[in-house]
Structures are given as C-alpha cells and as structure tokens.
Amino acid sequence: MSLDGTATGGPKLLQLKGLLRAELIAILDTIRGAKALVLDRDLSGALSAVVEFAVLKEHGVEKIFLLETGVGDAPVQGVVYLVQGQVGKLRAVAAQVRALSGTEQAVQVVPRRTLLSERVLEEEGVLGDVRLGEFRLDAVPLAEDVVSLEQPGLFKALYVDGDFSGIAGIARGLMRLQGLWGFFPRLVGKGDYAQVLAQSLKRLRAEATGGAGAMSSMFDAAVLLDRAADLTTPLLTQLTYEGLLSEVFGIAGGAVATGEGGRSRVSVRGDDAVYTAIRDAGFADVGAALSAMTQQLQTTYESRHSARTVQEIRRFVGRLGGLQAEHQALKAHVALAEAVQKRTQTDDFAATLEIEQTLVGGDDLHAGQRAHIERMLALGDPHAHVPGVSSERQAPAPAPAAAPNSLHKILRLLCLCALWRGAALKQKQYDAWYDEITAAFGHHHAITLANLARAGLLAPPARSSGAASAPAPAPASGLGFVRRALNLVVADDADDVAYAYAGYVPLLVRLVQVLAQDPAVHSPASSRYAALLRPLERTRSSRETQQPGGGVRGGWAGWEDVLAAVPGASFDEPQAPPSALGRSERALGEKPPATLVVFVGGCTSAEISALRRLSQLHGHRYVVATTEVLNGNALLDPLIHHK
C-alpha cells in the first residue's frame, strides 16, 4: 500500500508540472519552425519529470542533444539551449553558438538569468547573437507529495565553499508554492541555513505584498530543516525498497539503470502503480507484496474465461492494455527485488549494517567490526562503481551482488564513527585512517579529508580552530543524549517510522514529531518529558485509532536542552498574527490538511518514506520539498576531490 498520504487532502502538487510545461512551451515557441534542444545533462532528469518528448515534438523539437556533445554537423534551423548558470557550461554554450553562426539561437539559463551569465556570454562575444532568458525549473514535482527544489550539491556549497546563493534559489521555489496556495502561516525549523531561508522567505513576501497577502488554507506551516542538523541519517543504509534501489543501483532521472554497463533502465516514477505500492515498504515486506499483486493479476487474467457476453468480452479487452503494462512492471520489479536481495544476503552487507546499528545504538565496536573496517581500507578500490553518484568518471555498474570497497562506502562508515564516538576517537586512529586512505586512493584525497573536516563529518580530534569562510556544523558530541531524549532507537519498529532504518528514527523526522506532539517521541524508559506529552498519551496498540492529529501543534518550548545538543539555530516565526491564524482555522472548520517539510541540503528516500508513514499515523499530510533526493554517496561525492 502506498504511503503518500493524499487521502488526507492538501495541495495537488502535480499542478506544478502543468505550469512548468507551459513555461517551457512558451520558451520553445519563441523560435519558429523546427529546432534542436541542447540540454545540460544535469537537467535531463528534472526535465523528463516535467514534459514528455511527444510534447516537445509538437512544438518543433526534432532532436535533443547533450551540451557536452553539442549539435555537431546535424542540420538545424534553430537551437534552444537549456543550461545551468555555471561559467564553464556557459562558455561551452558560447563555443557552440559561434559554430552555428547564422542560426536562430536562444539560451535559457536555469533556474534564473544572472548578471554573471550575461557577463560570460558578453566576454565570449555571443551575447548579441542569442536570445537570453531564464527557465525557472525550481520546483519540480517528483510525486504527489514530493517537490524537488533542484539544488544538488548544496550541502557542500554552504558548508565548504561558503556559497549561499542556493538559498535564494530555494526561496524562489518556495515562493512559487506560496503563489499557488497562499503564504505559510508559520515558519518553524532547525539549522543555521534553515533560519537564513526563513529570513529570505519573509523578505520576499514583504517585497511581493508589503507584508500582506492571504495565508494558506492548505498548509499549517513550513518546517525548515538543515541537513547539517542530522548528518547521521544519509550515511546509514536505507532499508525501504526505494532506498535500497538507491543504495544498490542508484536512481537518476526517475529510473534505475541495470544490466551490463547500465544499458537497461526501469522507470521508478509515481505513475507506475506497482512501484508506488511498494516503494515505501520495508524490504522484508516487498516479496509478499509482489507475490500478492502477481496472484491478483493472474486472477484478473483468468476472469476472461468467465466472460460470456459481448459486453463482458469488450470490458476485458479494454482492460488488457493496462494489465499488460502492469505485467511488465511486475516483471521488472521482481527482477530488481531479486538483485537487491542478493546484495542484502552478502556477508559484507550484514557486517556494514551491524556496524551502523552498533554506532547509533551508542555501543563500542567490537574487535571483529574494527577488523571489517580495516579490511575495507586494505581492499579499497579507486575505480569502484558508486551507486547514486551521477558522473562521467563512473565505471560500468558491477553485478548487483558485488559491493566493491569504494572510497564513498568507506568514508560513510568512518564519518559515522567520528560522529558517534566523538571524544573516543583518538588522534592515532584518525592518523591511521588518513594514511590508509591516501595510500589506497591517492594523496590528492588529503583535500577530501580537509573538506570532510570542514563540513563536520570527519573532523580530526586535534583540529585547529582557524577561521573558515563558511560556518561548519558543530561536532555532534551530544548525539547520545539526543538519542535517549528523542527515543531515536526503537526496539519494535513495526508501528514507528524507525522501520525505514531497521530501528533507528531519522532525527529530522523525529523533530517533525516533536512539533506534532507525537507521544512516540517519548521514551517509555524515561519520564523526563511526560508532562509535555501527558495530554496526548496513549498506548502503541491504540495508535491507529487515537491519532495525535499531526501537523505543527506546538513549538520548541520544553525541548530547549535537547535542541541545544543538535547543531544549528532553532526558530519559530509566525507570518500571520495569532488572531488571523485563529480566524483562518475557524473559517475552515479544521486545521489545514498539510504541513510542508523542507530539507535544506537534501534528504533520503527512506526519510520521505518515514514521513509518508507519519502521514498515515497522524491522519495528516506531510509534503516534502527537498533540494535533492540523495543517499550517503551523493552527500559525500561533492566533498571528494576528483583529479
């Protein structure tokens, strides 16, 4: 069963797809007749989620080329370039514009036209030869409850490069949502850059409406969460079906690449009913779900034998196309599930998972686990395929059961050790890791380790306190206290969002539960926060029938000491006076049906699945807006120095 929470109402995010499609069509129609579309590779996935090639063809697009290859010698009457605003990409566009001199050409910068883009094209001598514009691909619906804000690599930009320009892009994407459904009545969140985003949203609102404007009747609040407040979760192995597809194969452009060299592609979009039904399930439950769907499909096929009248036969024939599509989807997902199962049954997978669970449980690694990490370092493979990382440097995908010891895989465990062991990490141990990584993968990875230290992921015990151009997240020395206070490790995850990580609750999801005053936050072993939760106490067995209501019911009051142990600022800023909020809810007769949860720096598929489970448990819809959907490899890759 899908956990999208749409039954509880709220905004229909797929409206965004129609708006973006209309904007793109208007851009294409600026050049009459047949044309070629030259596309930045990094935009291909988002564009495929917005528009189909058949629609492009209706508006004159005969061929699509990637920016790195260009049009070449192909005869074209006009060219439209869709490209991100980086200097190198704009120079590549300029070179192609010069090569096609005399052809009508338009350059659309994504997500916005900037002074830098104008300056680069002017310096290249082509600004007067093209129509320069922008395509605001800044809020792309990936599902009924997920919006991509299209800011990949933002974590590194913020915490290593000190580049804050991505915050403005996020704010513009969220303003698009507010333009459709009204302003968020409340901005509440955790993290330094989440607070900067809140300030940007308030400023944009003031510029657009003078501080006025209708409050949203769809969203009760926007919860803004900085990835730096929880660096643990993306480093852990995801254990939902979609999460494991990301871990084993990688998901790019709404598809999973399989087969030798990744030649075969299986769609994993929300329009696939089979995938939607199993994407959020714990992997242990996927086999039974696929078996049930297969039996149901077989029963439907067999029903043709009972058709006696012409009308009954016509009805079956009308369903045949859908049945065949479902059959193909089932076949594809059974094959994927079998491949994933092979990976999960390996000793390496089990050992890695055991180390992760030991660390987040607050226990010390035993000798066998330490030996496993040392063995990974000794067998490090600089050329290993890295699932979830989009790069031309990638080697062909290996057989699914093979999990080579890539630098990304090793660093994920080392970063977890550094985050959870804290003061227990000795300089001698760090120096040994440093030597083995540079010996196995190259001395240029001294820069990688410096980036990780600056980002707060793998800091040496004796790190100097020199000034940095961008604030780095504080070491999570209080993680043990946070784990106990927020009940992050759950023994029985059957009725908790912890199922997505086999007993560990993603910290940022738990913070959403704090705002919802969910009793699951309260640890049965401690009565420390019982007074805060007493009005909503209930047993786990009655959780389905006594829902806590969901949404932002309270603020951070009473949790100050816990939040102080989590990196970043905490804030709760209303955008409307309490009297206006009260009138809005009274007019509706109930609380707004949805809460927007914004991840600044990306989130994992398993975190999205956990929020969908929360939607079911609360009877309230949680809508996710994220700068990217990533796994631990994708979080680390921008921090890794590539030659």
URVENMO-V778095 format. One record per residue. RES is the residue in one letter. PHI is phi in radians with two decimals (NA if undefined). NEAR is the number of other ideal C-beta (glycine too) atoms within 12 Angstrom. Layout:
# URVENMO-V778095
res:RES phi:PHI near:NEAR
res:RES phi:PHI near:NEAR
This chain:
# URVENMO-V778095
res:M phi:NA near:19
res:S phi:-1.24 near:28
res:L phi:-1.95 near:38
res:D phi:-1.32 near:34
res:G phi:1.24 near:39
res:T phi:-1.21 near:27
res:A phi:-1.12 near:19
res:T phi:-1.53 near:32
res:G phi:1.52 near:26
res:G phi:1.90 near:33
res:P phi:-1.19 near:35
res:K phi:-1.67 near:25
res:L phi:-1.16 near:37
res:L phi:-1.19 near:27
res:Q phi:-1.02 near:22
res:L phi:-1.06 near:38
res:K phi:-1.07 near:32
res:G phi:-1.11 near:18
res:L phi:-1.14 near:27
res:L phi:-1.15 near:37
res:R phi:-1.09 near:29
res:A phi:-1.10 near:20
res:E phi:-1.12 near:30
res:L phi:-1.16 near:39
res:I phi:-1.08 near:25
res:A phi:-1.07 near:20
res:I phi:-1.16 near:35
res:L phi:-1.10 near:37
res:D phi:-1.30 near:20
res:T phi:-1.21 near:26
res:I phi:-1.96 near:30
res:R phi:-1.34 near:14
res:G phi:1.35 near:19
res:A phi:-1.23 near:23
res:K phi:-2.66 near:34
res:A phi:-1.92 near:37
res:L phi:-1.94 near:41
res:V phi:-1.79 near:41
res:L phi:-2.08 near:39
res:D phi:-1.12 near:38
res:R phi:-0.95 near:27
res:D phi:-1.20 near:31
res:L phi:-1.77 near:39
res:S phi:-1.10 near:30
res:G phi:-1.13 near:31
res:A phi:-1.13 near:40
res:L phi:-1.17 near:40
res:S phi:-1.17 near:30
res:A phi:-1.38 near:36
res:V phi:-1.79 near:39
res:V phi:-2.53 near:34
res:E phi:-1.62 near:20
res:F phi:-1.08 near:18
res:A phi:-1.04 near:10
res:V phi:-1.20 near:22
res:L phi:-1.05 near:29
res:K phi:-1.12 near:19
res:E phi:-1.08 near:16
res:H phi:-1.92 near:28
res:G phi:1.65 near:26
res:V phi:-1.39 near:34
res:E phi:-1.62 near:24
res:K phi:-2.50 near:26
res:I phi:-2.07 near:32
res:F phi:-2.09 near:31
res:L phi:-1.48 near:26
res:L phi:-1.06 near:35
res:E phi:-1.20 near:21
res:T phi:-1.66 near:19
res:G phi:1.29 near:29
res:V phi:-1.28 near:32
res:G phi:1.15 near:17
res:D phi:-1.63 near:10
res:A phi:-1.13 near:22
res:P phi:-1.24 near:15
res:V phi:-2.38 near:31
res:Q phi:-1.64 near:22
res:G phi:-2.69 near:32
res:V phi:-2.41 near:45
res:V phi:-2.04 near:52
res:Y phi:-1.77 near:49
res:L phi:-1.97 near:43
res:V phi:-2.56 near:47
res:Q phi:-1.27 near:40
res:G phi:-1.51 near:36
res:Q phi:-1.25 near:24
res:V phi:-1.02 near:20
res:G phi:-1.06 near:18
res:K phi:-1.22 near:31
res:L phi:-1.17 near:36
res:R phi:-1.20 near:25
res:A phi:-1.11 near:30
res:V phi:-1.09 near:44
res:A phi:-1.04 near:35
res:A phi:-1.10 near:24
res:Q phi:-1.27 near:36
res:V phi:-1.07 near:36
res:R phi:-1.12 near:21
res:A phi:-1.20 near:22
res:L phi:-1.91 near:33
res:S phi:-0.95 near:17
res:G phi:1.70 near:13
res:T phi:-1.64 near:28
res:E phi:-1.20 near:24
res:Q phi:-2.40 near:36
res:A phi:-2.29 near:36
res:V phi:-1.96 near:44
res:Q phi:-1.95 near:39
res:V phi:-1.54 near:37
res:V phi:-1.97 near:43
res:P phi:-1.58 near:39
res:R phi:-2.67 near:27
res:R phi:-1.35 near:27
res:T phi:-2.18 near:23
res:L phi:-1.08 near:15
res:L phi:-1.09 near:20
res:S phi:-1.10 near:34
res:E phi:-1.12 near:24
res:R phi:-1.11 near:18
res:V phi:-1.10 near:30
res:L phi:-1.16 near:37
res:E phi:-1.19 near:18
res:E phi:-1.11 near:15
res:E phi:-1.41 near:25
res:G phi:1.36 near:16
res:V phi:-2.14 near:31
res:L phi:-1.02 near:24
res:G phi:-1.35 near:16
res:D phi:-1.70 near:25
res:V phi:-2.28 near:37
res:R phi:-1.60 near:25
res:L phi:-1.73 near:34
res:G phi:-2.56 near:30
res:E phi:-2.45 near:29
res:F phi:-2.16 near:41
res:R phi:-1.41 near:32
res:L phi:-1.52 near:45
res:D phi:-2.07 near:37
res:A phi:-2.67 near:44
res:V phi:-1.77 near:44
res:P phi:-1.29 near:39
res:L phi:-1.66 near:39
res:A phi:-2.77 near:40
res:E phi:-1.10 near:34
res:D phi:-2.29 near:42
res:V phi:-2.38 near:45
res:V phi:-2.14 near:46
res:S phi:-1.63 near:42
res:L phi:-1.57 near:44
res:E phi:0.95 near:41
res:Q phi:-2.29 near:47
res:P phi:-1.11 near:35
res:G phi:1.32 near:32
res:L phi:-1.15 near:41
res:F phi:-1.00 near:46
res:K phi:-1.16 near:36
res:A phi:-1.04 near:33
res:L phi:-1.31 near:41
res:Y phi:-1.67 near:41
res:V phi:-2.08 near:33
res:D phi:-1.49 near:22
res:G phi:1.21 near:19
res:D phi:-1.73 near:22
res:F phi:-1.70 near:25
res:S phi:-1.09 near:25
res:G phi:-1.10 near:39
res:I phi:-1.08 near:35
res:A phi:-1.11 near:28
res:G phi:-1.13 near:37
res:I phi:-1.09 near:44
res:A phi:-1.06 near:42
res:R phi:-1.16 near:32
res:G phi:-1.11 near:43
res:L phi:-1.23 near:43
res:M phi:-1.14 near:34
res:R phi:-1.09 near:33
res:L phi:-1.12 near:38
res:Q phi:-1.18 near:33
res:G phi:-1.14 near:26
res:L phi:-1.50 near:27
res:W phi:-2.16 near:33
res:G phi:1.60 near:30
res:F phi:-1.33 near:37
res:F phi:-1.14 near:48
res:P phi:-1.11 near:41
res:R phi:-2.60 near:39
res:L phi:-2.03 near:40
res:V phi:-2.31 near:42
res:G phi:-3.11 near:45
res:K phi:-2.49 near:45
res:G phi:2.17 near:40
res:D phi:-1.11 near:34
res:Y phi:-1.39 near:45
res:A phi:-1.12 near:46
res:Q phi:-1.19 near:29
res:V phi:-1.06 near:30
res:L phi:-1.09 near:48
res:A phi:-1.05 near:39
res:Q phi:-1.14 near:25
res:S phi:-1.12 near:30
res:L phi:-1.11 near:40
res:K phi:-1.15 near:31
res:R phi:-1.18 near:22
res:L phi:-1.13 near:30
res:R phi:-1.12 near:32
res:A phi:-1.09 near:17
res:E phi:-1.19 near:16
res:A phi:-1.40 near:20
res:T phi:-2.27 near:19
res:G phi:1.25 near:10
res:G phi:1.57 near:15
res:A phi:-1.65 near:16
res:G phi:1.75 near:25
res:A phi:-1.25 near:23
res:M phi:-1.35 near:34
res:S phi:-1.21 near:38
res:S phi:-1.68 near:29
res:M phi:-1.69 near:34
res:F phi:-1.89 near:43
res:D phi:-1.47 near:45
res:A phi:-2.98 near:42
res:A phi:-1.96 near:53
res:V phi:-1.70 near:48
res:L phi:-1.78 near:51
res:L phi:-2.20 near:51
res:D phi:-1.53 near:44
res:R phi:-0.98 near:50
res:A phi:-1.13 near:44
res:A phi:-1.26 near:46
res:D phi:-2.55 near:46
res:L phi:-1.54 near:43
res:T phi:-1.21 near:45
res:T phi:-0.96 near:48
res:P phi:-1.16 near:46
res:L phi:-1.39 near:44
res:L phi:-1.38 near:42
res:T phi:-1.34 near:45
res:Q phi:-1.32 near:47
res:L phi:-2.14 near:40
res:T phi:-1.51 near:41
res:Y phi:-1.06 near:44
res:E phi:-1.10 near:49
res:G phi:-1.09 near:46
res:L phi:-1.25 near:45
res:L phi:-1.05 near:46
res:S phi:-1.13 near:42
res:E phi:-1.25 near:45
res:V phi:-1.54 near:42
res:F phi:-1.91 near:39
res:G phi:1.56 near:38
res:I phi:-2.01 near:41
res:A phi:-2.44 near:35
res:G phi:1.09 near:29
res:G phi:1.25 near:32
res:A phi:-2.57 near:28
res:V phi:-1.91 near:39
res:A phi:-1.58 near:33
res:T phi:-2.26 near:31
res:G phi:1.37 near:20
res:E phi:-1.10 near:12
res:G phi:1.24 near:15
res:G phi:1.23 near:24
res:R phi:-1.27 near:12
res:S phi:-1.53 near:18
res:R phi:-2.28 near:24
res:V phi:-1.99 near:32
res:S phi:-1.21 near:31
res:V phi:-2.26 near:38
res:R phi:-1.69 near:31
res:G phi:-1.20 near:29
res:D phi:-1.45 near:21
res:D phi:-1.63 near:27
res:A phi:-1.10 near:25
res:V phi:-1.13 near:38
res:Y phi:-1.11 near:38
res:T phi:-1.05 near:32
res:A phi:-1.27 near:28
res:I phi:-2.08 near:40
res:R phi:-1.05 near:47
res:D phi:-1.65 near:42
res:A phi:-1.28 near:36
res:G phi:-1.05 near:34
res:F phi:-1.06 near:40
res:A phi:-1.11 near:21
res:D phi:-1.68 near:24
res:V phi:-1.21 near:34
res:G phi:-1.03 near:23
res:A phi:-1.12 near:17
res:A phi:-1.15 near:29
res:L phi:-1.15 near:32
res:S phi:-1.10 near:18
res:A phi:-1.12 near:20
res:M phi:-1.18 near:31
res:T phi:-1.13 near:23
res:Q phi:-1.14 near:15
res:Q phi:-1.12 near:21
res:L phi:-1.13 near:28
res:Q phi:-1.09 near:17
res:T phi:-1.09 near:15
res:T phi:-1.14 near:24
res:Y phi:-1.05 near:22
res:E phi:-1.17 near:14
res:S phi:-1.14 near:19
res:R phi:-1.13 near:19
res:H phi:-1.24 near:12
res:S phi:-1.58 near:14
res:A phi:-1.23 near:20
res:R phi:-2.01 near:12
res:T phi:-1.73 near:10
res:V phi:-1.07 near:10
res:Q phi:-1.11 near:11
res:E phi:-1.17 near:16
res:I phi:-1.14 near:17
res:R phi:-1.09 near:13
res:R phi:-1.10 near:19
res:F phi:-1.16 near:23
res:V phi:-1.08 near:16
res:G phi:-1.13 near:13
res:R phi:-1.53 near:21
res:L phi:-1.08 near:20
res:G phi:-1.06 near:12
res:G phi:-1.13 near:19
res:L phi:-1.15 near:27
res:Q phi:-1.16 near:16
res:A phi:-1.13 near:20
res:E phi:-1.15 near:28
res:H phi:-1.06 near:24
res:Q phi:-1.12 near:21
res:A phi:-1.12 near:30
res:L phi:-1.06 near:34
res:K phi:-1.05 near:20
res:A phi:-1.15 near:29
res:H phi:-1.33 near:38
res:V phi:-1.11 near:26
res:A phi:-1.12 near:23
res:L phi:-1.11 near:42
res:A phi:-1.09 near:39
res:E phi:-1.13 near:22
res:A phi:-1.15 near:32
res:V phi:-1.12 near:39
res:Q phi:-1.07 near:23
res:K phi:-1.02 near:21
res:R phi:-1.16 near:32
res:T phi:-1.23 near:33
res:Q phi:-1.59 near:17
res:T phi:-1.37 near:20
res:D phi:-1.10 near:16
res:D phi:-1.10 near:27
res:F phi:-1.09 near:28
res:A phi:-1.11 near:20
res:A phi:-1.16 near:27
res:T phi:-1.11 near:32
res:L phi:-1.10 near:34
res:E phi:-1.14 near:24
res:I phi:-1.11 near:38
res:E phi:-1.03 near:40
res:Q phi:-1.21 near:31
res:T phi:-1.12 near:29
res:L phi:-1.15 near:39
res:V phi:-1.24 near:38
res:G phi:-1.39 near:26
res:G phi:1.49 near:23
res:D phi:-1.71 near:19
res:D phi:-1.42 near:16
res:L phi:-1.22 near:29
res:H phi:-1.47 near:15
res:A phi:-1.03 near:10
res:G phi:-1.13 near:16
res:Q phi:-1.22 near:26
res:R phi:-1.11 near:24
res:A phi:-1.15 near:15
res:H phi:-1.10 near:30
res:I phi:-1.12 near:38
res:E phi:-1.09 near:24
res:R phi:-1.15 near:22
res:M phi:-1.06 near:34
res:L phi:-1.11 near:30
res:A phi:-1.17 near:18
res:L phi:-1.81 near:21
res:G phi:-1.00 near:29
res:D phi:-2.05 near:23
res:P phi:-1.12 near:26
res:H phi:-1.86 near:18
res:A phi:-1.17 near:28
res:H phi:-1.22 near:32
res:V phi:-2.13 near:39
res:P phi:-1.09 near:44
res:G phi:1.60 near:41
res:V phi:-1.95 near:36
res:S phi:-1.60 near:29
res:S phi:-2.76 near:24
res:E phi:-1.29 near:12
res:R phi:-1.40 near:18
res:Q phi:-1.11 near:25
res:A phi:-1.38 near:20
res:P phi:-0.96 near:18
res:A phi:-1.12 near:30
res:P phi:-1.38 near:28
res:A phi:-1.03 near:19
res:P phi:-0.95 near:33
res:A phi:-1.27 near:19
res:A phi:-1.51 near:22
res:A phi:-2.25 near:37
res:P phi:-1.09 near:27
res:N phi:-1.48 near:34
res:S phi:-1.26 near:37
res:L phi:-1.04 near:42
res:H phi:-1.05 near:45
res:K phi:-1.08 near:43
res:I phi:-1.19 near:45
res:L phi:-1.13 near:41
res:R phi:-1.04 near:45
res:L phi:-1.24 near:42
res:L phi:-1.14 near:42
res:C phi:-1.13 near:44
res:L phi:-1.07 near:40
res:C phi:-1.04 near:34
res:A phi:-1.15 near:37
res:L phi:-1.19 near:43
res:W phi:-1.65 near:39
res:R phi:-1.50 near:32
res:G phi:0.96 near:23
res:A phi:-1.13 near:18
res:A phi:-1.27 near:21
res:L phi:-1.33 near:30
res:K phi:-1.58 near:17
res:Q phi:-1.05 near:16
res:K phi:-1.07 near:13
res:Q phi:-1.16 near:24
res:Y phi:-1.08 near:27
res:D phi:-1.09 near:17
res:A phi:-1.15 near:21
res:W phi:-1.07 near:38
res:Y phi:-1.00 near:28
res:D phi:-1.13 near:19
res:E phi:-1.23 near:27
res:I phi:-1.18 near:36
res:T phi:-1.20 near:24
res:A phi:-1.27 near:17
res:A phi:-1.41 near:27
res:F phi:-2.02 near:35
res:G phi:2.06 near:20
res:H phi:-1.24 near:16
res:H phi:-1.15 near:18
res:H phi:-1.37 near:32
res:A phi:-1.05 near:20
res:I phi:-1.19 near:21
res:T phi:-1.01 near:36
res:L phi:-1.15 near:37
res:A phi:-1.16 near:26
res:N phi:-1.10 near:34
res:L phi:-1.11 near:44
res:A phi:-1.14 near:34
res:R phi:-1.15 near:32
res:A phi:-1.42 near:41
res:G phi:1.42 near:37
res:L phi:-1.64 near:45
res:L phi:-2.49 near:39
res:A phi:-1.56 near:35
res:P phi:-1.16 near:27
res:P phi:-1.00 near:23
res:A phi:-1.82 near:14
res:R phi:-1.06 near:23
res:S phi:-1.24 near:12
res:S phi:-1.80 near:11
res:G phi:-1.12 near:10
res:A phi:-1.19 near:10
res:A phi:-2.13 near:22
res:S phi:-1.33 near:15
res:A phi:-2.33 near:25
res:P phi:-1.16 near:25
res:A phi:-1.78 near:35
res:P phi:-1.09 near:38
res:A phi:-1.17 near:28
res:P phi:-1.01 near:30
res:A phi:-1.49 near:35
res:S phi:-1.20 near:24
res:G phi:-1.67 near:26
res:L phi:-1.10 near:37
res:G phi:-1.10 near:25
res:F phi:-1.13 near:22
res:V phi:-1.11 near:37
res:R phi:-1.03 near:34
res:R phi:-1.27 near:24
res:A phi:-1.18 near:32
res:L phi:-1.78 near:40
res:N phi:0.98 near:35
res:L phi:-1.32 near:42
res:V phi:-1.88 near:35
res:V phi:-2.01 near:34
res:A phi:-1.20 near:20
res:D phi:-1.97 near:17
res:D phi:-1.68 near:27
res:A phi:-1.11 near:20
res:D phi:-2.11 near:23
res:D phi:-2.54 near:35
res:V phi:-1.19 near:48
res:A phi:-1.13 near:40
res:Y phi:-1.04 near:36
res:A phi:-1.20 near:42
res:Y phi:-2.26 near:44
res:A phi:0.93 near:34
res:G phi:1.88 near:28
res:Y phi:-1.87 near:43
res:V phi:-1.62 near:42
res:P phi:-0.96 near:48
res:L phi:-1.03 near:48
res:L phi:-1.16 near:50
res:V phi:-1.17 near:46
res:R phi:-1.11 near:43
res:L phi:-1.13 near:45
res:V phi:-1.11 near:50
res:Q phi:-1.17 near:45
res:V phi:-1.05 near:45
res:L phi:-1.14 near:42
res:A phi:-1.47 near:39
res:Q phi:0.97 near:32
res:D phi:-1.40 near:43
res:P phi:-1.06 near:33
res:A phi:-1.09 near:39
res:V phi:-1.15 near:41
res:H phi:-1.34 near:32
res:S phi:-1.35 near:27
res:P phi:-1.04 near:20
res:A phi:-1.40 near:15
res:S phi:-2.43 near:16
res:S phi:-1.85 near:13
res:R phi:-1.02 near:21
res:Y phi:-1.98 near:31
res:A phi:-1.05 near:18
res:A phi:-1.10 near:13
res:L phi:-1.22 near:26
res:L phi:-1.81 near:29
res:R phi:-0.95 near:14
res:P phi:-1.08 near:15
res:L phi:-2.05 near:28
res:E phi:-1.09 near:23
res:R phi:-2.84 near:23
res:T phi:-1.44 near:14
res:R phi:-1.12 near:23
res:S phi:-1.16 near:11
res:S phi:-1.76 near:15
res:R phi:-1.09 near:26
res:E phi:-1.18 near:17
res:T phi:-1.61 near:12
res:Q phi:-2.07 near:19
res:Q phi:-1.30 near:25
res:P phi:-1.30 near:34
res:G phi:1.75 near:29
res:G phi:1.32 near:38
res:G phi:1.38 near:43
res:V phi:-1.57 near:41
res:R phi:-1.57 near:30
res:G phi:-2.26 near:28
res:G phi:-1.99 near:27
res:W phi:-1.58 near:26
res:A phi:-0.99 near:19
res:G phi:1.65 near:22
res:W phi:-1.99 near:30
res:E phi:-1.05 near:17
res:D phi:-1.21 near:18
res:V phi:-1.21 near:32
res:L phi:-1.12 near:32
res:A phi:-1.13 near:20
res:A phi:-1.50 near:27
res:V phi:-1.80 near:42
res:P phi:-1.02 near:38
res:G phi:1.79 near:38
res:A phi:-1.32 near:30
res:S phi:-1.93 near:33
res:F phi:-2.60 near:31
res:D phi:-2.65 near:29
res:E phi:-2.16 near:28
res:P phi:-1.25 near:26
res:Q phi:-1.75 near:36
res:A phi:-2.45 near:30
res:P phi:-1.12 near:15
res:P phi:-0.94 near:14
res:S phi:-1.13 near:13
res:A phi:-1.18 near:22
res:L phi:-1.11 near:26
res:G phi:-1.10 near:16
res:R phi:-1.12 near:16
res:S phi:-1.09 near:30
res:E phi:-1.21 near:24
res:R phi:-1.17 near:13
res:A phi:-1.14 near:15
res:L phi:-1.32 near:21
res:G phi:1.44 near:10
res:E phi:-2.87 near:18
res:K phi:-1.22 near:35
res:P phi:-0.90 near:36
res:P phi:-1.39 near:34
res:A phi:-2.50 near:44
res:T phi:-2.19 near:46
res:L phi:-1.59 near:49
res:V phi:-1.93 near:49
res:V phi:-1.86 near:50
res:F phi:-1.80 near:52
res:V phi:-1.60 near:49
res:G phi:2.00 near:49
res:G phi:1.76 near:47
res:C phi:-2.50 near:48
res:T phi:-1.66 near:46
res:S phi:-1.06 near:46
res:A phi:-1.18 near:46
res:E phi:-1.15 near:48
res:I phi:-1.10 near:48
res:S phi:-1.08 near:47
res:A phi:-1.11 near:46
res:L phi:-1.20 near:50
res:R phi:-1.16 near:42
res:R phi:-1.10 near:41
res:L phi:-1.11 near:52
res:S phi:-1.04 near:39
res:Q phi:-1.15 near:31
res:L phi:-1.19 near:37
res:H phi:-1.62 near:40
res:G phi:1.11 near:28
res:H phi:-2.53 near:40
res:R phi:-1.54 near:37
res:Y phi:-1.86 near:52
res:V phi:-1.81 near:50
res:V phi:-1.77 near:45
res:A phi:-2.12 near:50
res:T phi:-2.34 near:44
res:T phi:-1.21 near:44
res:E phi:-2.96 near:45
res:V phi:-1.74 near:46
res:L phi:-2.37 near:44
res:N phi:-2.12 near:41
res:G phi:-1.08 near:45
res:N phi:-1.11 near:40
res:A phi:-1.22 near:41
res:L phi:-1.16 near:45
res:L phi:-1.44 near:42
res:D phi:-0.98 near:37
res:P phi:-1.10 near:34
res:L phi:-1.45 near:39
res:I phi:-1.48 near:42
res:H phi:-1.42 near:24
res:H phi:-1.78 near:23
res:K phi:-1.10 near:12
